[in-house]
C-alpha cells in the first residue's frame, strides 16, 4: 500500500468515527475537570445552588454540570441500579442516606472532609446527621448539609395580634398552656387562630406529620422520638396516641383552623398563611418550616388588589415551638438537603469539601427570599438578607439537640402510610385507634 493510500484510509477512518459520535452512537464521558450533580432543586433553588458553585468553578477551573428534577430520587435509584450514577447527588432524607450507605452505593467522604473546618464549624448534632454505618460496618461521613430548615417554628403577623397577646407570644418562657390560652381568645366570628393547609400534590399530608412530630418531640422528648422513628415504639403507645390527640385538639376542633377540616385538606401548604395577611385577618398563627418565608414574601397584604408584599419582622415573625413538658425542652426538629458522593473523583471530592465552607454557604443564604439557612456556625448572621432569617439561623446553629424530620427518617413504606393516616384522621377523627393500629401493621412490615 502506498503512503498516499495509507493517509487516505486514515482520513476516512477519522471521518467515520466523527460521524458515529455525532449521531450519538457513543456517549463521551465527563471530562476529568467536570463534576456531575443530580438534585431536586429547580427554579430559584437551582439558581441558589449555582450561585454556590460559581465560586468553586472560578477557583478550581472545574465545571459543575447540574441536573435538576423534582423526581431526583427516582432518577438516582435508576442510575445507581444501572451502574451509572452522577458524581454527587442530593438526598432529601437520612433514610436515603442510610440505605445507599448500607448498600455500598454511597461512598464515604471522611478523607474529603479532613482538611475542612467541619468539627469546629458544625455542631455535634448536625455532624451526627451526616454520618451512617457503611457497607464495611463502620460509621463514616457520607454526606454534607448544603442547606437546612428549622421546623419547630410558629409564625405570626405582629401587626394583627392584640398587644398583650403579642407580648406573651414573644416571651422566651412561652408555654404550651399559654399558647392554647392565647388561641382561645383569638376565636371569633369569621376568624380562627390557626392557618393550616395539608395539600401538596402527591405528598399531601406532610404538614400534618410535621405537627405530630413537633408535638411528640416537645411533649415526650428526644429519646421517645428516636424510638418512634426507629420503629421500636408502637403507634398505639401512650406517647404517640397523646401526640395525635393533641394535634386533633387543633386540627379537628371547630373554629380552631381557618376553613375548618375541609379547608385544611384542600388548601396548599404554600397558601395556608395567606389569610394571616388579609384585612381583616382570617387566621393569626401558622406552623410551618423556615422555608415558608419564600412563599410569604410572594403573598400580598390586605385586599386582593394590593401589590405590597409582606416584609420580614414587620409583617411576619416567628416564635420557637414551645415545650409541652420538661422532657421536650431544648430540642428542635429540623430538615435539610444532604449531598452525597456516588462516583469518587478528585473533582467531586474538591466540590464536596468546598460546599462546607462559609464562603460557599453564604452565596445561597444571602439571596433575598431564598429561605435557605446554613448550619455552618462561621457564616456571619449579617450575611442573611433580613432580621428574621438571621434569627432563624441563630436558633438553628445554636441548637444542641436537633432531630431530623421523623417521617423523612422512616422507611418509605412507613412514611407513605403516615401521610395517608393524617388525611384519614382529619376526615374521620373518631377512627384514630383503628388508624394507629393500621400504622402498627405497616411498622411490622417496614422495619
FINU-433719 format. One record per residue (C-alpha): residue number from 1; x, y, z. Coordinates in pm, 1 decimal, m for minus. Layout:
# FINU-433719
k NUM xx X yy Y zz Z
...
END
This chain:
# FINU-433719
k 1 xx 0.0 yy 0.0 zz 0.0
k 2 xx 138.9 yy 334.0 zz m98.0
k 3 xx 189.2 yy 611.2 zz 154.5
k 4 xx m79.5 yy 820.7 zz m16.9
k 5 xx m333.9 yy 538.3 zz 13.7
k 6 xx m244.6 yy 487.3 zz 383.2
k 7 xx m306.8 yy 857.8 zz 452.1
k 8 xx m636.8 yy 848.0 zz 262.3
k 9 xx m752.0 yy 542.1 zz 460.9
k 10 xx m662.7 yy 710.9 zz 790.6
k 11 xx m862.9 yy 1018.3 zz 695.5
k 12 xx m1163.4 yy 801.6 zz 606.6
k 13 xx m1149.4 yy 626.8 zz 947.5
k 14 xx m1138.3 yy 962.0 zz 1126.5
k 15 xx m1442.1 yy 1079.6 zz 929.2
k 16 xx m1636.7 yy 761.5 zz 1009.1
k 17 xx m1552.8 yy 789.6 zz 1381.3
k 18 xx m1665.2 yy 1154.0 zz 1385.5
k 19 xx m1994.3 yy 1060.9 zz 1221.9
k 20 xx m2059.1 yy 789.2 zz 1482.7
k 21 xx m2001.4 yy 1032.3 zz 1770.9
k 22 xx m2217.1 yy 1299.8 zz 1607.4
k 23 xx m2502.5 yy 1052.1 zz 1567.2
k 24 xx m2492.6 yy 969.5 zz 1937.5
k 25 xx m2357.2 yy 620.7 zz 1883.2
k 26 xx m2109.8 yy 667.9 zz 2169.9
k 27 xx m2159.0 yy 899.7 zz 2465.6
k 28 xx m1847.6 yy 1082.4 zz 2571.9
k 29 xx m1773.7 yy 1061.2 zz 2946.8
k 30 xx m1749.8 yy 1376.2 zz 3156.7
k 31 xx m1411.3 yy 1541.0 zz 3145.5
k 32 xx m1179.2 yy 1496.1 zz 3442.6
k 33 xx m1235.9 yy 1860.4 zz 3528.8
k 34 xx m1617.6 yy 1822.8 zz 3539.5
k 35 xx m1843.4 yy 1724.5 zz 3831.9
k 36 xx m2192.3 yy 1590.8 zz 3762.6
k 37 xx m2456.6 yy 1670.4 zz 4025.6
k 38 xx m2816.6 yy 1544.6 zz 4043.2
k 39 xx m3065.8 yy 1724.9 zz 4266.1
k 40 xx m3428.3 yy 1815.3 zz 4323.8
k 41 xx m3362.6 yy 2190.4 zz 4311.1
k 42 xx m3528.7 yy 2375.5 zz 4025.2
k 43 xx m3618.0 yy 2741.4 zz 3967.2
k 44 xx m3495.1 yy 2975.1 zz 4240.6
k 45 xx m3344.6 yy 2684.6 zz 4436.3
k 46 xx m3138.2 yy 2581.1 zz 4136.9
k 47 xx m3024.6 yy 2942.3 zz 4099.5
k 48 xx m2916.2 yy 2937.3 zz 4463.8
k 49 xx m2710.6 yy 2622.6 zz 4419.6
k 50 xx m2547.1 yy 2751.5 zz 4102.6
k 51 xx m2454.0 yy 3068.5 zz 4291.9
k 52 xx m2278.1 yy 2842.8 zz 4546.0
k 53 xx m2075.5 yy 2654.9 zz 4286.4
k 54 xx m1980.9 yy 2955.5 zz 4073.6
k 55 xx m1705.2 yy 3045.0 zz 4320.4
k 56 xx m1580.4 yy 2685.5 zz 4308.1
k 57 xx m1568.4 yy 2687.4 zz 3928.0
k 58 xx m1371.9 yy 3011.4 zz 3927.8
k 59 xx m1131.3 yy 2897.2 zz 4199.2
k 60 xx m1053.5 yy 2548.0 zz 4070.7
k 61 xx m1133.9 yy 2568.2 zz 3699.7
k 62 xx m1369.5 yy 2272.3 zz 3739.9
k 63 xx m1708.2 yy 2276.5 zz 3567.1
k 64 xx m2020.4 yy 2172.2 zz 3760.7
k 65 xx m2280.8 yy 2004.7 zz 3539.7
k 66 xx m2606.9 yy 2012.7 zz 3735.4
k 67 xx m2932.1 yy 1830.5 zz 3653.7
k 68 xx m3239.5 yy 1944.2 zz 3849.4
k 69 xx m3564.8 yy 1747.6 zz 3860.1
k 70 xx m3841.9 yy 1702.9 zz 4116.7
k 71 xx m3812.0 yy 1330.1 zz 4051.9
k 72 xx m3444.6 yy 1322.0 zz 4150.9
k 73 xx m3490.1 yy 1030.8 zz 4395.0
k 74 xx m3636.4 yy 806.4 zz 4123.8
k 75 xx m3373.0 yy 912.8 zz 3869.5
k 76 xx m3096.4 yy 843.2 zz 4119.9
k 77 xx m3233.4 yy 498.6 zz 4203.3
k 78 xx m3238.6 yy 408.8 zz 3833.0
k 79 xx m2890.5 yy 547.6 zz 3769.5
k 80 xx m2747.0 yy 355.7 zz 4066.0
k 81 xx m2915.7 yy 34.5 zz 3952.0
k 82 xx m2777.0 yy 80.7 zz 3601.1
k 83 xx m2428.2 yy 143.0 zz 3737.4
k 84 xx m2414.9 yy 497.1 zz 3601.8
k 85 xx m2471.8 yy 732.7 zz 3897.9
k 86 xx m2378.5 yy 1101.3 zz 3899.3
k 87 xx m2067.7 yy 1205.9 zz 4087.1
k 88 xx m2277.5 yy 1377.2 zz 4355.6
k 89 xx m2648.3 yy 1362.4 zz 4432.7
k 90 xx m2889.1 yy 1535.9 zz 4671.0
k 91 xx m3052.4 yy 1314.1 zz 4932.4
k 92 xx m3371.4 yy 1452.9 zz 5082.1
k 93 xx m3378.2 yy 1224.7 zz 5385.5
k 94 xx m3145.6 yy 1042.9 zz 5625.7
k 95 xx m3336.1 yy 727.6 zz 5530.0
k 96 xx m3199.5 yy 753.2 zz 5175.9
k 97 xx m2851.2 yy 820.7 zz 5312.1
k 98 xx m2863.0 yy 513.7 zz 5538.8
k 99 xx m2992.2 yy 283.3 zz 5265.1
k 100 xx m2739.4 yy 384.9 zz 4999.7
k 101 xx m2457.7 yy 371.9 zz 5256.6
k 102 xx m2552.8 yy 17.8 zz 5365.8
k 103 xx m2574.9 yy m94.2 zz 5003.4
k 104 xx m2231.3 yy 44.2 zz 4925.8
k 105 xx m2357.8 yy 279.2 zz 4653.3
k 106 xx m2288.5 yy 589.3 zz 4864.2
k 107 xx m1918.3 yy 639.9 zz 4926.7
k 108 xx m1752.1 yy 765.0 zz 5249.2
k 109 xx m1625.3 yy 1123.1 zz 5236.4
k 110 xx m1414.0 yy 1124.4 zz 5554.9
k 111 xx m1094.8 yy 1188.8 zz 5357.6
k 112 xx m1250.1 yy 1470.8 zz 5156.5
k 113 xx m1363.1 yy 1646.2 zz 5476.1
k 114 xx m1036.7 yy 1600.2 zz 5664.6
k 115 xx m893.8 yy 1935.2 zz 5555.3
k 116 xx m1217.4 yy 2128.5 zz 5618.3
k 117 xx m1330.5 yy 2303.0 zz 5936.9
k 118 xx m1620.0 yy 2061.7 zz 5985.0
k 119 xx m1561.5 yy 1977.4 zz 6351.5
k 120 xx m1529.5 yy 2342.7 zz 6455.1
k 121 xx m1789.4 yy 2489.1 zz 6218.8
k 122 xx m2076.1 yy 2237.7 zz 6250.6
k 123 xx m2247.3 yy 2142.4 zz 6577.0
k 124 xx m2231.2 yy 1781.0 zz 6702.2
k 125 xx m2599.8 yy 1718.8 zz 6631.8
k 126 xx m2557.3 yy 1823.6 zz 6268.7
k 127 xx m2238.3 yy 1620.8 zz 6224.6
k 128 xx m2414.7 yy 1312.6 zz 6355.1
k 129 xx m2686.4 yy 1351.2 zz 6090.3
k 130 xx m2416.7 yy 1342.1 zz 5819.4
k 131 xx m2293.0 yy 1001.3 zz 5936.7
k 132 xx m2415.1 yy 644.9 zz 5894.4
k 133 xx m2289.9 yy 286.0 zz 5917.4
k 134 xx m2128.7 yy 191.8 zz 5588.1
k 135 xx m2101.0 yy m122.1 zz 5378.8
k 136 xx m1796.3 yy m215.0 zz 5590.8
k 137 xx m1993.8 yy m186.9 zz 5915.7
k 138 xx m1803.6 yy 119.3 zz 6036.2
k 139 xx m1955.5 yy 466.2 zz 6078.1
k 140 xx m1839.0 yy 726.5 zz 5825.5
k 141 xx m1932.6 yy 1068.8 zz 5699.3
k 142 xx m2143.7 yy 1008.8 zz 5390.1
k 143 xx m2297.6 yy 1349.6 zz 5314.3
k 144 xx m2288.5 yy 1718.8 zz 5391.0
k 145 xx m2572.2 yy 1961.6 zz 5454.1
k 146 xx m2597.7 yy 2207.0 zz 5165.8
k 147 xx m2885.5 yy 2392.1 zz 5331.8
k 148 xx m3123.2 yy 2331.0 zz 5618.5
k 149 xx m3460.7 yy 2431.1 zz 5759.4
k 150 xx m3591.3 yy 2479.1 zz 6111.9
k 151 xx m3929.1 yy 2310.3 zz 6150.7
k 152 xx m4008.7 yy 2387.7 zz 6516.1
k 153 xx m4149.1 yy 2728.4 zz 6424.4
k 154 xx m4478.1 yy 2917.0 zz 6469.1
k 155 xx m4534.5 yy 3224.3 zz 6250.4
k 156 xx m4749.5 yy 3529.5 zz 6319.5
k 157 xx m4815.5 yy 3881.5 zz 6190.0
k 158 xx m4703.2 yy 4129.4 zz 6460.4
k 159 xx m4947.8 yy 4396.6 zz 6337.6
k 160 xx m5265.9 yy 4193.8 zz 6375.6
k 161 xx m5224.3 yy 4038.5 zz 6720.9
k 162 xx m5361.1 yy 4233.9 zz 7018.2
k 163 xx m5068.8 yy 4395.2 zz 7202.7
k 164 xx m5094.1 yy 4179.4 zz 7520.4
k 165 xx m5102.8 yy 3861.0 zz 7311.8
k 166 xx m4808.3 yy 3973.8 zz 7100.0
k 167 xx m4603.7 yy 4035.4 zz 7415.0
k 168 xx m4699.7 yy 3695.4 zz 7555.3
k 169 xx m4618.0 yy 3519.9 zz 7229.4
k 170 xx m4267.7 yy 3664.2 zz 7218.6
k 171 xx m4191.2 yy 3571.3 zz 7578.7
k 172 xx m3880.8 yy 3348.7 zz 7597.2
k 173 xx m4062.7 yy 3134.7 zz 7854.5
k 174 xx m4379.6 yy 3080.7 zz 7646.0
k 175 xx m4555.2 yy 2759.9 zz 7749.4
k 176 xx m4795.9 yy 2542.3 zz 7559.0
k 177 xx m5069.8 yy 2627.2 zz 7808.9
k 178 xx m5016.1 yy 2999.0 zz 7745.4
k 179 xx m5022.5 yy 2941.0 zz 7369.3
k 180 xx m5351.1 yy 2749.6 zz 7382.2
k 181 xx m5496.8 yy 3016.5 zz 7611.2
k 182 xx m5399.8 yy 3279.7 zz 7355.4
k 183 xx m5560.3 yy 3082.7 zz 7070.1
k 184 xx m5883.1 yy 3051.5 zz 7269.7
k 185 xx m5900.4 yy 3432.5 zz 7286.9
k 186 xx m5847.1 yy 3465.1 zz 6911.7
k 187 xx m6155.6 yy 3264.2 zz 6817.0
k 188 xx m6426.7 yy 3493.9 zz 6682.2
k 189 xx m6681.2 yy 3545.6 zz 6403.1
k 190 xx m6509.5 yy 3482.5 zz 6068.7
k 191 xx m6169.4 yy 3428.0 zz 6223.9
k 192 xx m5973.1 yy 3136.9 zz 6366.4
k 193 xx m5640.9 yy 3127.3 zz 6547.8
k 194 xx m5467.3 yy 2877.8 zz 6319.8
k 195 xx m5384.2 yy 2870.6 zz 5949.4
k 196 xx m5331.4 yy 2521.1 zz 5808.2
k 197 xx m5303.9 yy 2355.9 zz 5467.5
k 198 xx m5211.1 yy 1992.6 zz 5404.3
k 199 xx m5230.0 yy 1976.0 zz 5024.5
k 200 xx m4908.3 yy 1922.5 zz 4825.8
k 201 xx m4981.2 yy 1730.3 zz 4503.6
k 202 xx m4871.7 yy 1366.6 zz 4550.7
k 203 xx m4730.4 yy 1412.3 zz 4902.6
k 204 xx m5030.7 yy 1572.7 zz 5072.7
k 205 xx m5041.0 yy 1530.2 zz 5448.8
k 206 xx m4681.1 yy 1612.1 zz 5542.2
k 207 xx m4769.3 yy 1944.3 zz 5712.7
k 208 xx m4983.4 yy 1734.9 zz 5948.0
k 209 xx m4698.7 yy 1492.9 zz 6013.9
k 210 xx m4483.9 yy 1796.0 zz 6099.9
k 211 xx m4740.5 yy 1895.8 zz 6360.7
k 212 xx m4749.9 yy 1549.0 zz 6520.0
k 213 xx m4370.5 yy 1517.5 zz 6513.2
k 214 xx m4317.7 yy 1855.5 zz 6679.2
k 215 xx m4579.2 yy 1778.7 zz 6944.5
k 216 xx m4433.8 yy 1437.7 zz 7025.8
k 217 xx m4077.4 yy 1573.5 zz 7038.2
k 218 xx m4173.1 yy 1860.8 zz 7269.8
k 219 xx m4418.4 yy 1654.4 zz 7473.6
k 220 xx m4224.4 yy 1331.0 zz 7531.8
k 221 xx m3865.0 yy 1426.4 zz 7448.5
k 222 xx m3596.2 yy 1314.9 zz 7203.7
k 223 xx m3543.3 yy 965.5 zz 7349.5
k 224 xx m3906.8 yy 868.6 zz 7287.3
k 225 xx m3892.9 yy 1044.6 zz 6948.1
k 226 xx m3591.8 yy 833.9 zz 6845.0
k 227 xx m3763.2 yy 510.3 zz 6948.1
k 228 xx m4065.2 yy 603.7 zz 6740.7
k 229 xx m3857.1 yy 694.3 zz 6434.8
k 230 xx m3656.2 yy 371.1 zz 6463.6
k 231 xx m3971.4 yy 160.1 zz 6472.0
k 232 xx m3929.7 yy 30.2 zz 6827.8
k 233 xx m4212.4 yy 239.0 zz 6978.0
k 234 xx m4562.6 yy 127.7 zz 6868.2
k 235 xx m4802.5 yy 378.7 zz 6717.3
k 236 xx m5057.0 yy 261.9 zz 6974.2
k 237 xx m4820.8 yy 351.7 zz 7260.4
k 238 xx m4933.2 yy 620.8 zz 7502.6
k 239 xx m4687.1 yy 894.8 zz 7389.8
k 240 xx m4777.8 yy 859.2 zz 7022.0
k 241 xx m5154.3 yy 841.5 zz 7086.9
k 242 xx m5128.2 yy 1151.5 zz 7307.0
k 243 xx m4943.8 yy 1344.2 zz 7033.9
k 244 xx m5214.8 yy 1263.1 zz 6779.0
k 245 xx m5486.6 yy 1365.4 zz 7024.5
k 246 xx m5310.1 yy 1695.8 zz 7097.7
k 247 xx m5290.6 yy 1761.0 zz 6722.8
k 248 xx m5660.1 yy 1679.7 zz 6696.6
k 249 xx m5743.5 yy 1940.1 zz 6961.3
k 250 xx m5634.7 yy 2193.1 zz 6699.7
k 251 xx m5692.0 yy 2034.3 zz 6359.9
k 252 xx m6024.3 yy 1863.5 zz 6435.7
k 253 xx m6180.4 yy 2121.4 zz 6666.7
k 254 xx m6438.5 yy 2360.2 zz 6515.6
k 255 xx m6329.1 yy 2725.6 zz 6474.2
k 256 xx m5965.7 yy 2647.7 zz 6558.1
k 257 xx m5843.5 yy 2638.3 zz 6195.4
k 258 xx m5928.9 yy 2874.0 zz 5910.5
k 259 xx m6165.7 yy 2696.3 zz 5672.9
k 260 xx m6221.7 yy 2402.5 zz 5904.8
k 261 xx m6128.5 yy 2045.7 zz 5821.4
k 262 xx m6226.3 yy 2083.5 zz 5456.0
k 263 xx m6007.0 yy 2388.7 zz 5427.3
k 264 xx m5712.6 yy 2201.4 zz 5578.1
k 265 xx m5748.1 yy 1915.4 zz 5331.4
k 266 xx m5791.2 yy 2132.3 zz 5022.0
k 267 xx m5551.5 yy 2420.1 zz 5093.7
k 268 xx m5192.2 yy 2404.8 zz 4977.0
k 269 xx m4930.3 yy 2439.4 zz 5249.7
k 270 xx m4776.6 yy 2722.1 zz 5043.7
k 271 xx m5100.5 yy 2924.2 zz 5051.1
k 272 xx m5214.6 yy 2834.6 zz 5403.5
k 273 xx m5068.6 yy 3150.3 zz 5559.8
k 274 xx m5222.4 yy 3395.8 zz 5313.4
k 275 xx m5528.2 yy 3471.8 zz 5534.9
k 276 xx m5282.5 yy 3590.0 zz 5800.4
k 277 xx m5210.9 yy 3892.3 zz 5578.4
k 278 xx m5568.8 yy 3969.6 zz 5473.0
k 279 xx m5770.5 yy 4261.0 zz 5611.5
k 280 xx m5921.2 yy 4159.5 zz 5846.8
k 281 xx m5703.9 yy 3851.3 zz 5909.3
k 282 xx m5869.8 yy 3511.2 zz 5874.2
k 283 xx m5610.4 yy 3344.0 zz 6097.7
k 284 xx m5321.4 yy 3451.4 zz 6316.9
k 285 xx m5074.9 yy 3163.8 zz 6360.2
k 286 xx m4908.2 yy 2930.0 zz 6111.4
k 287 xx m4694.2 yy 2625.6 zz 6194.9
k 288 xx m4452.5 yy 2592.8 zz 5901.5
k 289 xx m4083.0 yy 2531.6 zz 5848.3
k 290 xx m3843.8 yy 2821.4 zz 5794.0
k 291 xx m3862.0 yy 2768.6 zz 5416.9
k 292 xx m4211.9 yy 2921.5 zz 5416.4
k 293 xx m4063.4 yy 3272.9 zz 5417.1
k 294 xx m4001.5 yy 3233.3 zz 5044.2
k 295 xx m4379.1 yy 3194.5 zz 4998.6
k 296 xx m4476.7 yy 3468.2 zz 5244.0
k 297 xx m4276.8 yy 3728.3 zz 5053.2
k 298 xx m4472.3 yy 3641.6 zz 4737.6
k 299 xx m4811.5 yy 3695.7 zz 4905.3
k 300 xx m4988.4 yy 4031.9 zz 4911.1
k 301 xx m5104.2 yy 4241.2 zz 5202.4
k 302 xx m5461.7 yy 4343.3 zz 5269.4
k 303 xx m5704.8 yy 4339.1 zz 4977.7
k 304 xx m5667.8 yy 4119.9 zz 4670.3
k 305 xx m5565.7 yy 4414.7 zz 4451.8
k 306 xx m5277.0 yy 4507.4 zz 4681.5
k 307 xx m4933.1 yy 4497.0 zz 4523.9
k 308 xx m4744.5 yy 4526.1 zz 4851.4
k 309 xx m4570.7 yy 4210.2 zz 4973.1
k 310 xx m4524.2 yy 4106.0 zz 5337.9
k 311 xx m4193.1 yy 4211.6 zz 5489.3
k 312 xx m3985.5 yy 4013.7 zz 5739.1
k 313 xx m4037.3 yy 4118.1 zz 6102.0
k 314 xx m4279.1 yy 4397.7 zz 6002.2
k 315 xx m4544.3 yy 4163.5 zz 5861.0
k 316 xx m4426.4 yy 3819.8 zz 5969.4
k 317 xx m4213.3 yy 3690.5 zz 6252.2
k 318 xx m4175.5 yy 3363.3 zz 6440.7
k 319 xx m4151.3 yy 3205.7 zz 6783.1
k 320 xx m3999.5 yy 2866.1 zz 6860.7
k 321 xx m4241.0 yy 2578.9 zz 6915.9
k 322 xx m4293.3 yy 2569.4 zz 7296.0
k 323 xx m4225.8 yy 2263.0 zz 7507.9
k 324 xx m4534.3 yy 2078.2 zz 7630.1
k 325 xx m4338.8 yy 1912.7 zz 7912.2
k 326 xx m3994.9 yy 1926.5 zz 8070.9
k 327 xx m3876.4 yy 1632.0 zz 7858.8
k 328 xx m3927.3 yy 1836.8 zz 7543.3
k 329 xx m3723.4 yy 2143.4 zz 7635.9
k 330 xx m3413.2 yy 2242.7 zz 7441.8
k 331 xx m3463.6 yy 2036.8 zz 7127.4
k 332 xx m3556.7 yy 2131.5 zz 6769.9
k 333 xx m3699.0 yy 1947.2 zz 6470.4
k 334 xx m3505.0 yy 2017.3 zz 6152.8
k 335 xx m3487.3 yy 1920.4 zz 5787.3
k 336 xx m3231.2 yy 1972.2 zz 5517.5
k 337 xx m3078.9 yy 1873.0 zz 5185.4
k 338 xx m2783.1 yy 1636.2 zz 5203.5
k 339 xx m2527.1 yy 1592.9 zz 4925.9
k 340 xx m2351.3 yy 1257.7 zz 4891.4
k 341 xx m2072.8 yy 1106.3 zz 4679.7
k 342 xx m2164.6 yy 828.6 zz 4433.4
k 343 xx m1867.4 yy 844.1 zz 4197.6
k 344 xx m1530.0 yy 908.7 zz 4358.5
k 345 xx m1326.3 yy 1154.3 zz 4153.5
k 346 xx m1076.4 yy 1420.0 zz 4266.2
k 347 xx m1301.5 yy 1694.0 zz 4128.5
k 348 xx m1606.9 yy 1560.7 zz 4316.5
k 349 xx m1410.4 yy 1545.6 zz 4642.3
k 350 xx m1293.1 yy 1903.4 zz 4589.8
k 351 xx m1651.7 yy 2021.8 zz 4538.0
k 352 xx m1799.9 yy 1845.4 zz 4840.6
k 353 xx m1525.3 yy 1991.3 zz 5060.9
k 354 xx m1575.9 yy 2339.2 zz 4915.0
k 355 xx m1953.1 yy 2334.4 zz 4977.4
k 356 xx m1898.4 yy 2300.7 zz 5352.7
k 357 xx m1709.7 yy 2632.8 zz 5366.1
k 358 xx m1859.3 yy 2960.6 zz 5485.0
k 359 xx m1797.7 yy 3134.5 zz 5151.4
k 360 xx m1992.2 yy 2868.1 zz 4960.0
k 361 xx m2277.9 yy 2866.7 zz 5211.0
k 362 xx m2300.9 yy 3247.9 zz 5208.9
k 363 xx m2366.2 yy 3252.4 zz 4834.2
k 364 xx m2706.9 yy 3083.4 zz 4874.8
k 365 xx m2830.6 yy 3216.4 zz 5207.5
k 366 xx m2763.9 yy 3580.2 zz 5114.5
k 367 xx m3016.9 yy 3570.6 zz 4829.2
k 368 xx m3339.4 yy 3755.0 zz 4932.3
k 369 xx m3639.6 yy 3525.8 zz 4966.6
k 370 xx m3434.4 yy 3206.4 zz 4939.1
k 371 xx m3548.1 yy 3069.6 zz 5276.4
k 372 xx m3216.8 yy 2882.3 zz 5291.6
k 373 xx m3024.8 yy 2851.0 zz 5618.4
k 374 xx m2668.2 yy 2733.3 zz 5666.8
k 375 xx m2572.7 yy 2516.6 zz 5961.8
k 376 xx m2210.7 yy 2632.4 zz 5938.0
k 377 xx m2155.0 yy 2833.3 zz 6257.6
k 378 xx m1893.4 yy 3054.8 zz 6092.2
k 379 xx m2138.5 yy 3201.4 zz 5841.8
k 380 xx m2194.2 yy 3557.4 zz 5970.9
k 381 xx m2553.5 yy 3632.1 zz 6068.4
k 382 xx m2510.6 yy 3965.9 zz 5893.2
k 383 xx m2492.3 yy 3784.4 zz 5559.8
k 384 xx m2858.1 yy 3687.2 zz 5583.6
k 385 xx m3083.7 yy 3929.1 zz 5393.9
k 386 xx m3322.6 yy 4020.7 zz 5678.6
k 387 xx m3356.6 yy 4007.0 zz 6058.7
k 388 xx m3596.9 yy 3710.9 zz 6054.9
k 389 xx m3354.1 yy 3496.4 zz 5855.5
k 390 xx m3079.9 yy 3599.8 zz 6094.6
k 391 xx m3285.8 yy 3493.3 zz 6396.8
k 392 xx m3375.0 yy 3159.8 zz 6234.1
k 393 xx m3009.3 yy 3093.8 zz 6156.5
k 394 xx m2910.4 yy 3178.0 zz 6512.8
k 395 xx m3165.0 yy 2933.1 zz 6653.3
k 396 xx m3068.0 yy 2662.8 zz 6405.8
k 397 xx m2692.1 yy 2681.2 zz 6451.4
k 398 xx m2708.3 yy 2718.5 zz 6830.6
k 399 xx m2941.2 yy 2421.9 zz 6883.2
k 400 xx m2750.7 yy 2149.6 zz 7067.0
k 401 xx m3012.3 yy 1875.5 zz 7038.1
k 402 xx m3160.6 yy 1851.2 zz 6689.2
k 403 xx m3381.1 yy 1578.7 zz 6547.2
k 404 xx m3442.5 yy 1531.5 zz 6175.2
k 405 xx m3798.9 yy 1526.8 zz 6043.7
k 406 xx m3942.5 yy 1194.3 zz 6164.0
k 407 xx m4143.9 yy 1093.2 zz 5857.6
k 408 xx m3845.3 yy 1169.5 zz 5632.7
k 409 xx m3632.4 yy 942.2 zz 5852.3
k 410 xx m3872.7 yy 647.2 zz 5838.8
k 411 xx m3872.6 yy 374.6 zz 5571.1
k 412 xx m4061.1 yy 480.4 zz 5258.3
k 413 xx m4349.3 yy 241.5 zz 5327.0
k 414 xx m4391.9 yy 382.7 zz 5677.2
k 415 xx m4364.3 yy 742.0 zz 5558.8
k 416 xx m4634.5 yy 696.4 zz 5295.1
k 417 xx m4867.3 yy 532.2 zz 5546.2
k 418 xx m4809.0 yy 815.3 zz 5795.5
k 419 xx m4902.0 yy 1080.7 zz 5538.2
k 420 xx m5219.7 yy 896.5 zz 5441.0
k 421 xx m5311.2 yy 840.5 zz 5805.9
k 422 xx m5308.1 yy 1215.1 zz 5875.3
k 423 xx m5558.2 yy 1272.5 zz 5596.0
k 424 xx m5775.0 yy 985.8 zz 5722.0
k 425 xx m5768.0 yy 1126.7 zz 6074.5
k 426 xx m5890.3 yy 1466.9 zz 5962.1
k 427 xx m6169.0 yy 1301.6 zz 5767.4
k 428 xx m6268.7 yy 1059.9 zz 6048.8
k 429 xx m6121.2 yy 1160.6 zz 6387.8
k 430 xx m6328.8 yy 901.1 zz 6572.8
k 431 xx m6130.4 yy 630.1 zz 6392.5
k 432 xx m5796.3 yy 726.3 zz 6549.7
k 433 xx m5739.0 yy 389.7 zz 6721.9
k 434 xx m5811.9 yy 196.9 zz 6403.5
k 435 xx m5581.7 yy 428.0 zz 6207.5
k 436 xx m5296.7 yy 378.1 zz 6454.2
k 437 xx m5346.6 yy 1.4 zz 6462.6
k 438 xx m5312.8 yy 6.9 zz 6084.6
k 439 xx m4988.2 yy 202.5 zz 6117.1
k 440 xx m4855.0 yy m60.1 zz 6357.0
k 441 xx m4926.8 yy m326.2 zz 6095.3
k 442 xx m4724.1 yy m124.9 zz 5843.9
k 443 xx m4447.8 yy m83.7 zz 6105.5
k 444 xx m4418.3 yy m460.2 zz 6139.2
k 445 xx m4360.4 yy m489.9 zz 5764.0
k 446 xx m4149.5 yy m179.5 zz 5706.2
k 447 xx m3874.9 yy m224.9 zz 5969.6
END
